[in-house]
Amino acid sequence: MPVPTTHVGSLPRSQQVVDFIFAREKGQPYDAAAFDACMTAAVDDTVRKQKEAGVDIVSDGETSKISYATYVKDRYTGFEGDSPRNAPADLKMFPSFLTRIKDEGGTPTYARPKCTGEVRSKGQGELEKDIANLKAAMAAHGVSRGFMNAASPGVISLFLPNAHYPSREAYLAALADAMRDEYRTIVDAGLDLQLDCPDLALSRHMIFTDLTDAEFVKVAASHVEALNHALDGIDPDRVRVHICWGNYEGPHVCDVPMATMFDTLMSVNARHLLFETSNPRHGHEWAVFRDRAADIPDDKVLVPGVIDSTTNFVEHPDLVAERLRRFVDIVGADRVIGGSDCGFGTFAGFGAVDPAIAYAKLATLAEGAARV
């Protein structure tokens, strides 16, 4: 049978969805019932498009979320105001390019509050709506396996900085305790749980630029410790983790190498590991997995990104198959799933890839996987 396919989770949202999300984001009046109806219809459409593209393991496209990390400010207490933006170190090295993408509207705008109080769940009501929408759409379109994204403690600490807890470690511990119910609610609903963890790579060149790589690895290890604590009691077979260097087109010359983060990635209590291998900065790093094949635990499933999420090139299915075969040769076909480098709709209303092309890329992913 062919190698199965999935993606990182976020997909382009319709303008109606974006308008509703930003009305809520800006505190403007909106019809709550119309909002819910819009999200239900949009998730149904998103799942239908994934099914038609040939994706085996689908998501809700993160339809109702403003972004993969900052949505927590709406579902948990303790977050207020906004915090200064900090451009990645690689973009600061090329100020003319940074200015250009700002002037062209290439950076999303939304609130990134600080943590100013105790982080506690407001209840799982919004999550339960998301779960119901995804499961209804899966049933309607005959899809048997789905996943739902959730922010990791580390990525929340990256985008919503601490101004309350006595230390970063205390903040991570509080976030881990707060997020446990969200993670369990997703798994208990029969869905796979995906944890988005750009803090294990992106944060190296965003907020930990003053550290050595060895020092950063220790920071990342503390993030994994917090995440594993939050996952305690959840079957790792139901968990996916995505490591990321930032879903933006840019030089990426400051990215910490996969070789440096390999052991950190392998230490997460998740069976499925999603990572970038198709963009020009990380396309060569499949060789890290080849060279360290003996250090890949037998229970890990590799989900390499074999289509890029920042360009409108539609990869040839033969190229997709070539990329997948590299990993099949390392761990076997039963431990490889074809994925995308990152999401296509990481922030509501923002994405480098045209929506129709995003689904064309998913279709070529499926076609390439069928050739393996």
MIDO-794647 format. One record per residue (C-alpha): x, y, z; residue number from 0. Coordinates in nm, 2 decimals, decimal comma, padded with zeros to 4 digits. Example, Ala and Ser with C-alpha at 12.3 -4.5 7.8 and 13.67 -1.06 7.14 Angstrom:
BEGIN
X | Y | Z | num
01,23 | -00,45 | 00,78 | 0
01,37 | -00,11 | 00,71 | 1
END
This chain:
BEGIN
X | Y | Z | num
00,00 | 00,00 | 00,00 | 0
00,12 | 00,36 | -00,06 | 1
00,28 | 00,57 | 00,20 | 2
00,00 | 00,76 | 00,38 | 3
-00,02 | 01,14 | 00,38 | 4
-00,10 | 01,42 | 00,61 | 5
00,02 | 01,79 | 00,66 | 6
00,11 | 02,02 | 00,95 | 7
-00,25 | 02,14 | 01,02 | 8
-00,32 | 02,49 | 00,92 | 9
-00,49 | 02,56 | 00,59 | 10
-00,61 | 02,87 | 00,41 | 11
-00,92 | 03,03 | 00,56 | 12
-01,20 | 03,19 | 00,36 | 13
-01,25 | 03,57 | 00,38 | 14
-01,58 | 03,52 | 00,57 | 15
-01,39 | 03,31 | 00,83 | 16
-01,11 | 03,57 | 00,86 | 17
-01,36 | 03,86 | 00,90 | 18
-01,53 | 03,68 | 01,18 | 19
-01,20 | 03,59 | 01,35 | 20
-01,08 | 03,95 | 01,34 | 21
-01,41 | 04,09 | 01,46 | 22
-01,37 | 03,88 | 01,77 | 23
-01,00 | 03,96 | 01,79 | 24
-01,07 | 04,34 | 01,78 | 25
-01,36 | 04,32 | 02,02 | 26
-01,61 | 04,43 | 01,75 | 27
-01,97 | 04,31 | 01,77 | 28
-02,06 | 04,00 | 01,58 | 29
-02,33 | 03,74 | 01,57 | 30
-02,21 | 03,44 | 01,78 | 31
-02,45 | 03,20 | 01,62 | 32
-02,35 | 03,31 | 01,27 | 33
-01,98 | 03,27 | 01,37 | 34
-02,04 | 02,91 | 01,48 | 35
-02,23 | 02,83 | 01,17 | 36
-01,96 | 02,98 | 00,95 | 37
-01,69 | 02,77 | 01,13 | 38
-01,89 | 02,45 | 01,09 | 39
-01,94 | 02,51 | 00,72 | 40
-01,58 | 02,61 | 00,66 | 41
-01,44 | 02,30 | 00,84 | 42
-01,67 | 02,08 | 00,63 | 43
-01,54 | 02,24 | 00,32 | 44
-01,18 | 02,22 | 00,44 | 45
-01,21 | 01,84 | 00,51 | 46
-01,38 | 01,79 | 00,17 | 47
-01,09 | 01,96 | -00,01 | 48
-00,84 | 01,75 | 00,18 | 49
-01,02 | 01,43 | 00,10 | 50
-01,04 | 01,53 | -00,27 | 51
-00,67 | 01,60 | -00,27 | 52
-00,60 | 01,25 | -00,14 | 53
-00,49 | 01,34 | 00,21 | 54
-00,53 | 01,05 | 00,45 | 55
-00,50 | 01,21 | 00,79 | 56
-00,69 | 01,54 | 00,79 | 57
-00,73 | 01,84 | 01,02 | 58
-00,98 | 02,11 | 01,07 | 59
-00,73 | 02,35 | 00,91 | 60
-00,72 | 02,54 | 01,24 | 61
-01,02 | 02,72 | 01,10 | 62
-01,14 | 02,90 | 01,41 | 63
-00,80 | 03,00 | 01,55 | 64
-00,63 | 03,34 | 01,50 | 65
-00,30 | 03,15 | 01,50 | 66
-00,15 | 02,82 | 01,61 | 67
-00,01 | 02,97 | 01,94 | 68
-00,19 | 03,29 | 02,03 | 69
-00,54 | 03,13 | 02,03 | 70
-00,47 | 03,04 | 02,39 | 71
-00,52 | 03,40 | 02,50 | 72
-00,89 | 03,35 | 02,42 | 73
-00,92 | 03,01 | 02,60 | 74
-00,71 | 03,07 | 02,91 | 75
-00,69 | 03,34 | 03,18 | 76
-00,37 | 03,54 | 03,26 | 77
-00,31 | 03,71 | 02,93 | 78
-00,35 | 04,08 | 02,87 | 79
-00,23 | 04,36 | 02,65 | 80
00,03 | 04,32 | 02,38 | 81
00,41 | 04,27 | 02,36 | 82
00,68 | 04,40 | 02,13 | 83
00,76 | 04,22 | 01,81 | 84
01,10 | 04,07 | 01,77 | 85
01,21 | 03,99 | 01,41 | 86
01,41 | 03,67 | 01,36 | 87
01,79 | 03,72 | 01,36 | 88
01,82 | 03,62 | 00,99 | 89
01,58 | 03,90 | 00,88 | 90
01,77 | 04,15 | 01,09 | 91
02,08 | 04,06 | 00,89 | 92
01,91 | 04,17 | 00,58 | 93
01,73 | 04,49 | 00,68 | 94
01,63 | 04,59 | 00,32 | 95
01,45 | 04,26 | 00,29 | 96
01,28 | 04,30 | 00,63 | 97
01,17 | 04,65 | 00,53 | 98
01,03 | 04,51 | 00,20 | 99
00,82 | 04,24 | 00,36 | 100
00,68 | 04,48 | 00,62 | 101
00,59 | 04,74 | 00,35 | 102
00,43 | 04,47 | 00,14 | 103
00,22 | 04,35 | 00,43 | 104
00,41 | 04,03 | 00,46 | 105
00,40 | 04,01 | 00,83 | 106
00,07 | 03,93 | 01,01 | 107
-00,08 | 04,17 | 01,27 | 108
-00,26 | 04,04 | 01,58 | 109
-00,23 | 04,07 | 01,95 | 110
00,05 | 03,89 | 02,13 | 111
-00,04 | 03,95 | 02,50 | 112
00,19 | 03,90 | 02,79 | 113
00,12 | 03,66 | 03,07 | 114
00,02 | 03,89 | 03,35 | 115
-00,16 | 03,65 | 03,58 | 116
-00,22 | 03,29 | 03,67 | 117
-00,28 | 03,08 | 03,36 | 118
-00,60 | 02,87 | 03,40 | 119
-00,84 | 02,72 | 03,15 | 120
-01,17 | 02,90 | 03,08 | 121
-01,32 | 02,56 | 03,00 | 122
-01,30 | 02,34 | 02,69 | 123
-01,62 | 02,48 | 02,52 | 124
-01,44 | 02,64 | 02,22 | 125
-01,23 | 02,33 | 02,18 | 126
-01,53 | 02,10 | 02,19 | 127
-01,69 | 02,31 | 01,91 | 128
-01,38 | 02,26 | 01,70 | 129
-01,38 | 01,88 | 01,77 | 130
-01,75 | 01,85 | 01,69 | 131
-01,70 | 02,03 | 01,36 | 132
-01,40 | 01,82 | 01,26 | 133
-01,56 | 01,49 | 01,35 | 134
-01,89 | 01,58 | 01,17 | 135
-01,69 | 01,68 | 00,86 | 136
-01,49 | 01,35 | 00,87 | 137
-01,81 | 01,15 | 00,90 | 138
-01,97 | 01,34 | 00,61 | 139
-01,68 | 01,28 | 00,38 | 140
-01,58 | 00,93 | 00,48 | 141
-01,25 | 01,02 | 00,65 | 142
-01,14 | 00,78 | 00,93 | 143
-00,84 | 00,95 | 01,08 | 144
-00,80 | 01,31 | 01,19 | 145
-00,58 | 01,53 | 01,41 | 146
-00,62 | 01,85 | 01,59 | 147
-00,34 | 02,10 | 01,66 | 148
-00,27 | 02,24 | 02,01 | 149
00,00 | 02,48 | 02,13 | 150
00,29 | 02,34 | 02,32 | 151
00,39 | 02,50 | 02,65 | 152
00,72 | 02,61 | 02,49 | 153
00,56 | 02,78 | 02,19 | 154
00,32 | 02,97 | 02,42 | 155
00,61 | 03,10 | 02,62 | 156
00,77 | 03,20 | 02,29 | 157
00,48 | 03,41 | 02,16 | 158
00,32 | 03,52 | 02,49 | 159
00,61 | 03,63 | 02,71 | 160
00,61 | 03,59 | 03,08 | 161
00,55 | 03,89 | 03,30 | 162
00,40 | 03,71 | 03,60 | 163
00,58 | 03,39 | 03,70 | 164
00,91 | 03,42 | 03,89 | 165
01,11 | 03,23 | 03,62 | 166
01,08 | 03,09 | 03,27 | 167
01,08 | 02,74 | 03,42 | 168
00,79 | 02,83 | 03,65 | 169
00,60 | 02,97 | 03,35 | 170
00,66 | 02,65 | 03,15 | 171
00,54 | 02,44 | 03,44 | 172
00,22 | 02,64 | 03,48 | 173
00,15 | 02,62 | 03,10 | 174
00,21 | 02,25 | 03,11 | 175
-00,04 | 02,20 | 03,39 | 176
-00,29 | 02,43 | 03,22 | 177
-00,27 | 02,26 | 02,88 | 178
-00,31 | 01,90 | 03,00 | 179
-00,69 | 01,90 | 02,98 | 180
-00,68 | 02,04 | 02,63 | 181
-00,45 | 01,76 | 02,51 | 182
-00,66 | 01,49 | 02,68 | 183
-00,99 | 01,63 | 02,55 | 184
-00,85 | 01,60 | 02,19 | 185
-00,73 | 01,24 | 02,24 | 186
-01,04 | 01,13 | 02,43 | 187
-01,25 | 01,25 | 02,13 | 188
-01,08 | 00,99 | 01,91 | 189
-00,85 | 01,24 | 01,73 | 190
-00,47 | 01,25 | 01,72 | 191
-00,31 | 01,53 | 01,90 | 192
-00,05 | 01,75 | 01,73 | 193
00,17 | 01,97 | 01,93 | 194
00,33 | 02,26 | 01,74 | 195
00,68 | 02,31 | 01,87 | 196
00,87 | 02,58 | 01,68 | 197
01,02 | 02,67 | 02,02 | 198
01,25 | 02,37 | 01,97 | 199
01,41 | 02,54 | 01,66 | 200
01,27 | 02,88 | 01,57 | 201
01,32 | 03,03 | 01,92 | 202
01,70 | 02,98 | 01,88 | 203
01,72 | 03,27 | 01,63 | 204
01,43 | 03,47 | 01,78 | 205
01,48 | 03,50 | 02,15 | 206
01,79 | 03,29 | 02,24 | 207
02,03 | 03,45 | 02,00 | 208
02,28 | 03,52 | 02,28 | 209
02,32 | 03,15 | 02,37 | 210
02,56 | 02,90 | 02,23 | 211
02,40 | 02,60 | 02,05 | 212
02,48 | 02,38 | 02,35 | 213
02,31 | 02,63 | 02,58 | 214
02,01 | 02,64 | 02,36 | 215
01,99 | 02,26 | 02,36 | 216
01,96 | 02,28 | 02,74 | 217
01,67 | 02,53 | 02,71 | 218
01,50 | 02,31 | 02,45 | 219
01,54 | 02,01 | 02,68 | 220
01,35 | 02,21 | 02,95 | 221
01,07 | 02,27 | 02,70 | 222
01,05 | 01,90 | 02,62 | 223
01,04 | 01,82 | 02,99 | 224
00,74 | 02,05 | 03,04 | 225
00,57 | 01,91 | 02,73 | 226
00,63 | 01,55 | 02,84 | 227
00,48 | 01,63 | 03,18 | 228
00,17 | 01,77 | 03,01 | 229
00,15 | 01,45 | 02,80 | 230
00,18 | 01,21 | 03,10 | 231
-00,08 | 00,94 | 03,07 | 232
-00,15 | 01,00 | 02,70 | 233
-00,06 | 00,72 | 02,45 | 234
00,24 | 00,84 | 02,25 | 235
00,09 | 00,66 | 01,95 | 236
-00,18 | 00,93 | 01,94 | 237
00,06 | 01,22 | 01,96 | 238
00,24 | 01,41 | 01,68 | 239
00,50 | 01,68 | 01,73 | 240
00,61 | 01,94 | 01,47 | 241
00,95 | 02,11 | 01,50 | 242
00,99 | 02,42 | 01,29 | 243
01,24 | 02,70 | 01,20 | 244
00,97 | 02,95 | 01,11 | 245
00,71 | 02,94 | 00,83 | 246
00,83 | 03,23 | 00,63 | 247
01,03 | 03,29 | 00,32 | 248
01,36 | 03,44 | 00,42 | 249
01,73 | 03,37 | 00,43 | 250
01,72 | 03,13 | 00,73 | 251
02,09 | 03,15 | 00,77 | 252
02,06 | 03,15 | 01,15 | 253
01,86 | 02,83 | 01,17 | 254
02,00 | 02,58 | 01,43 | 255
02,09 | 02,26 | 01,24 | 256
01,87 | 01,95 | 01,27 | 257
02,19 | 01,76 | 01,36 | 258
02,20 | 01,98 | 01,68 | 259
01,84 | 01,92 | 01,76 | 260
01,81 | 01,56 | 01,66 | 261
01,83 | 01,41 | 02,02 | 262
01,59 | 01,67 | 02,15 | 263
01,33 | 01,58 | 01,89 | 264
01,37 | 01,21 | 01,96 | 265
01,32 | 01,27 | 02,33 | 266
00,96 | 01,39 | 02,30 | 267
00,69 | 01,14 | 02,41 | 268
00,53 | 01,14 | 02,07 | 269
00,53 | 00,86 | 01,81 | 270
00,50 | 01,09 | 01,51 | 271
00,77 | 01,34 | 01,43 | 272
00,70 | 01,62 | 01,18 | 273
00,99 | 01,82 | 01,04 | 274
01,11 | 02,03 | 00,74 | 275
01,30 | 01,86 | 00,46 | 276
01,19 | 02,02 | 00,14 | 277
01,28 | 02,39 | 00,16 | 278
01,62 | 02,50 | 00,04 | 279
01,77 | 02,55 | 00,39 | 280
01,67 | 02,20 | 00,53 | 281
01,64 | 01,99 | 00,22 | 282
01,98 | 01,82 | 00,28 | 283
01,90 | 01,72 | 00,64 | 284
01,74 | 01,39 | 00,55 | 285
02,10 | 01,27 | 00,57 | 286
02,10 | 01,34 | 00,94 | 287
01,84 | 01,07 | 00,98 | 288
02,03 | 00,84 | 00,76 | 289
02,35 | 00,88 | 00,95 | 290
02,19 | 00,85 | 01,29 | 291
01,94 | 00,57 | 01,19 | 292
02,06 | 00,36 | 01,48 | 293
01,95 | 00,64 | 01,72 | 294
01,60 | 00,66 | 01,60 | 295
01,38 | 00,47 | 01,85 | 296
01,19 | 00,18 | 01,70 | 297
00,85 | 00,34 | 01,80 | 298
00,90 | 00,66 | 01,61 | 299
00,72 | 00,74 | 01,28 | 300
00,89 | 01,00 | 01,06 | 301
00,67 | 01,26 | 00,89 | 302
00,91 | 01,46 | 00,67 | 303
00,79 | 01,77 | 00,50 | 304
00,81 | 01,68 | 00,13 | 305
00,62 | 01,98 | 00,00 | 306
00,72 | 02,34 | 00,08 | 307
00,47 | 02,58 | 00,24 | 308
00,62 | 02,91 | 00,15 | 309
00,63 | 02,90 | -00,23 | 310
00,37 | 02,86 | -00,50 | 311
00,58 | 02,60 | -00,69 | 312
00,38 | 02,28 | -00,71 | 313
00,63 | 02,00 | -00,66 | 314
00,65 | 01,73 | -00,92 | 315
00,51 | 01,40 | -00,78 | 316
00,84 | 01,23 | -00,88 | 317
01,03 | 01,47 | -00,65 | 318
00,78 | 01,40 | -00,37 | 319
00,84 | 01,03 | -00,42 | 320
01,21 | 01,07 | -00,43 | 321
01,21 | 01,26 | -00,10 | 322
00,99 | 01,00 | 00,07 | 323
01,20 | 00,71 | -00,05 | 324
01,50 | 00,85 | 00,13 | 325
01,31 | 00,80 | 00,46 | 326
01,15 | 00,47 | 00,36 | 327
01,51 | 00,34 | 00,30 | 328
01,60 | 00,45 | 00,65 | 329
01,31 | 00,32 | 00,87 | 330
01,08 | 00,13 | 00,64 | 331
00,76 | 00,22 | 00,47 | 332
00,55 | 00,14 | 00,77 | 333
00,72 | 00,42 | 00,97 | 334
00,69 | 00,70 | 00,71 | 335
00,41 | 00,94 | 00,65 | 336
00,43 | 01,21 | 00,38 | 337
00,38 | 01,56 | 00,52 | 338
00,43 | 01,93 | 00,45 | 339
00,71 | 02,15 | 00,58 | 340
00,47 | 02,38 | 00,78 | 341
00,12 | 02,50 | 00,76 | 342
-00,04 | 02,69 | 00,48 | 343
-00,25 | 02,92 | 00,69 | 344
-00,04 | 02,97 | 01,00 | 345
-00,20 | 03,30 | 01,08 | 346
-00,56 | 03,38 | 00,98 | 347
-00,57 | 03,59 | 00,67 | 348
-00,20 | 03,55 | 00,60 | 349
-00,03 | 03,30 | 00,38 | 350
00,23 | 03,31 | 00,11 | 351
00,07 | 03,03 | -00,09 | 352
-00,25 | 03,09 | -00,29 | 353
-00,53 | 02,88 | -00,14 | 354
-00,60 | 02,68 | -00,47 | 355
-00,23 | 02,61 | -00,50 | 356
-00,21 | 02,49 | -00,14 | 357
-00,46 | 02,21 | -00,23 | 358
-00,27 | 02,14 | -00,56 | 359
00,04 | 02,09 | -00,35 | 360
-00,15 | 01,85 | -00,12 | 361
-00,27 | 01,66 | -00,43 | 362
00,08 | 01,63 | -00,56 | 363
00,19 | 01,51 | -00,22 | 364
-00,07 | 01,23 | -00,24 | 365
00,03 | 01,14 | -00,60 | 366
00,39 | 01,13 | -00,51 | 367
00,33 | 00,91 | -00,20 | 368
00,12 | 00,67 | -00,41 | 369
00,43 | 00,62 | -00,63 | 370
00,65 | 00,50 | -00,33 | 371
END
